[in-house]
């Protein structure tokens, strides 16, 4: 098995629960009721995404993301 590293973003939802997505994999989103459940769900979603790419003989994206806090005065 190959190992891949991707950045994920988790957002707390106003109505409860969490939303997670992987910017390097377009359309790879999930949600969960708890932080832990959401982490498990996004890991599963990424695995399924990669399996689908492999099944269709498509390239597995490399991540090229920089995360940096930015202070803006408006």
C-alpha positions, 0 to 999 in steps of 0.5 A: 500500500502506498501512503499519501499525505494531504491537508484537510480542513475541518469547519464547525457548523453553526447547526452542529457537527463538522464539515471537512474537505481536502483542497487537493482533491476537488469534491472530496467533502464529508461531515460528521456529528463529532470532530472524531467522527468527521476525521474518520469520515474524511479519511474514508472519503480520501481513501475512496477518492484515491481508489476511484482514481486508481480504478480509472487509471487517473493520476493521484494529485500531489499536494501543493498547498501553503497554509498561512495565517493572514492578518487583514485590516479593513 
